[in-house]
């Protein structure tokens, strides 16, 4: 994917913020342009919004995702989150 690493770096930086986000934003603008930054930021925001809506409404994680995420959920301690009550693991 063109600029794939740049996009991944930006997405990761949105989770940490600060100087890392500023640098990723500047690099994305310098490589892809300001309009691309707006598009990429909108996609990141949309995924964040969908996750919050699903959690807020109690939408359960589907069985396929439950099965595929057992190890990572355990490693990250996600099953201890309050929202894990919506997962039929």
Secondary structure, 3 states (H helix, E strand, C coil): CCCHHHHHHHHHHHHHCHHHHHHHHHHHHHHHCHHHHHHHHHHHHHHHHHHHHHHHHCCCCCHHHHHHCHHHHHHHCHHHCHHHHHCCC
